Amino acid sequence: MSADAKKAGEPGHNSGVAADRLRSFVERIERLEEERASLNADIREFYAEAKGNGFDVKTLRRVVALRRKEASDLQEEMFLLDTYMNALGMNPRGPAQ
């Protein structure tokens, strides 16, 4: 094995631009992860505040998730939910229309 081939297999052989670019990606990902952790803490605090004001957090989370959906997807999901609940005799609103 030549000396050049051995160097190519050693850790750190990709110095220069490629290593700098990789480091840049890693550092950016780390910063974004820190921001996400901070945002998640803020969201938890907000849910705690909502709970302190008498709102049911589980239902609130569900409403937030439903609002993210497209109207057509939400309509289909609600229709299927009503259909399944009716089939099981669980729907207090009566049969689906």
Long-range contacts (C-beta under 8 A, 24 or more apart in sequence): none
